Amino acid sequence: MSFSDHHVWLICSGALLLADVFLGSCYLAATCIGCCAAALFSCFNYGLEWQFPAFAVVTLVSCMTVRYLKRRGFDTEADLQNPDIGKCVMVDDWTPQGTAF
């Protein structure tokens, strides 16, 4: 059984996505998107001279987007672990010792 170029790109994309699930790095997901772009170029019968630049450009743009979002304070991992940090809290009732429930 022989693999065509888009099969190889999609296998690499799946491996990167699986690694991203286990490691939690958004940059691996960005690289996965680059592999999908290269697979798309392969499906339209572009040669490797177009697939590799497509992979590189889409990966670079995706990584820059992830970096920009992280610098702007958009960090989903921290938001999921600590949903109350930095948020306003309304306390309805106090205990006689001066603590909230």
C-alpha positions, 0 to 999 in steps of 0.5 A, a space after each residue: 500500500 502506498 501513501 500519497 502526499 496528502 495521506 502523509 500530511 494528514 497522518 502527521 496532522 493527527 499525530 501532532 493533534 494527539 500530542 497536543 491533547 496530551 501535552 497541552 501546547 497550543 503550538 502543536 495545534 498550530 503546527 497541525 493546522 499547517 499540516 492540514 493546509 499542506 494536505 489541502 495543497 496536495 489534494 489539489 495536485 500541487 507539488 512538494 515545492 508548494 506544499 512545504 511553503 504552505 505548511 511553513 506559512 500557515 504554521 508561522 501565522 498560526 503560531 504568531 496568532 497563538 502568541 498574540 492571544 497569549 500576550 493579550 491575556 487569553 490563556 484558556 488553560 489558566 482560565 479553566 483551572 482558576 475561574 474565579 481569579 480576577 472576577 468580582 464576587 458578591 457575598 450574600 451573607 456573612 458568618 458571625 466570625 466575619 467570614 463568607 460561606 
